[in-house]
Amino acid sequence: GQQVMQIPQYQHVQEGEDFTTYCNSSTTLSNIQWYKQRPGGHPVFLIQLVKSGEVKKQKRLTFQFGEAKKNSSLHITATQTTDVGTYFCAGPNAGNNRKLIWGLGTSLAVNP
Amino acid sequence: GAVVSQHPSRVICKSGTSVKIECRSLDFQATTMFWYRQFPKKSLMLMATSNEGSKATYEQGVEKDKFLINHASLTLSTLTVTSAHPEDSSFYICSASLRGDTQYFGPGTRLTVL
C-alpha cells in the first residue's frame, strides 16, 4: 500500500547546528505537508508544498518538494531549543485525498 | 482561524466504563473530521474518518463497535470508547479539514484506563 517514509527517526543536535529530515513517498503526491508536534502537544500544521521542485522558507526553516513529487525535506538552520519536537510529513491518500498518509516522524532534540 | 477544541484533555476511568471525547471546530464548519490514536513517541494512527450526517469510515483493524463515532453537526464529532480496558489507554487526537486536505488538530485527550 501507499507509504510515506521519513528519516532519521531521531536526531540530537547541539544548539546552533543545522538539522534536516527527509520524507519519501512510495507514490507521486499532489502535495506534501509538514507538521510539528511539541512534546506533550498536538501536531500543528507548518506548510504545504504543491508544485514540483517547490522551495518555501519560514524564517530558519526551508522546505523542499522534489521534482518527481515523491520526496521532500525540511531543513532547519541554526537550531534553537524552541525547535525541539517531532516533525511529521504527510501526503494525501491516493484513494481518498481528504485522508493523509503520515510519515513516522523525526524527533529532534536540541542540546543547549 | 481553524481552531479545533477537544474535551476532556485528560480522563482516568475504571476498566469496563465508557468514555466520550468531544471534538469541536470553533470557527469553521467541518464536514469531515478525523480521529487518531497516538502511542508514546510514535506516529499518528488514523482510526476513522468522521463524516457529518453519515456513518464514520473506520480504518482496517479498528473495531467500530468499540470506538463509536458520531458527527451530528458541522462543528462537533464525538468518539466514545466503550467498555474501556487498560490497552485502550492512549492519546486520542481529532483533526478537521478547513479546506482541501490540510488538517487542524485538537489538543488531544489522554485516556488512562485503570
Interface residues (C-beta under 8 A of the other chain):
Chain A: N31 Q33 G41 H42 P43 V44 F45 Q48 F88 P92 N96 N97 R98 K99 L100 W102 G103 L104 G105 S107
Chain B: T32 F34 K41 K42 S43 L44 L46 T49 I93 S95 S97 D101 T102 Q103 Y104 F105 G106 P107 G108
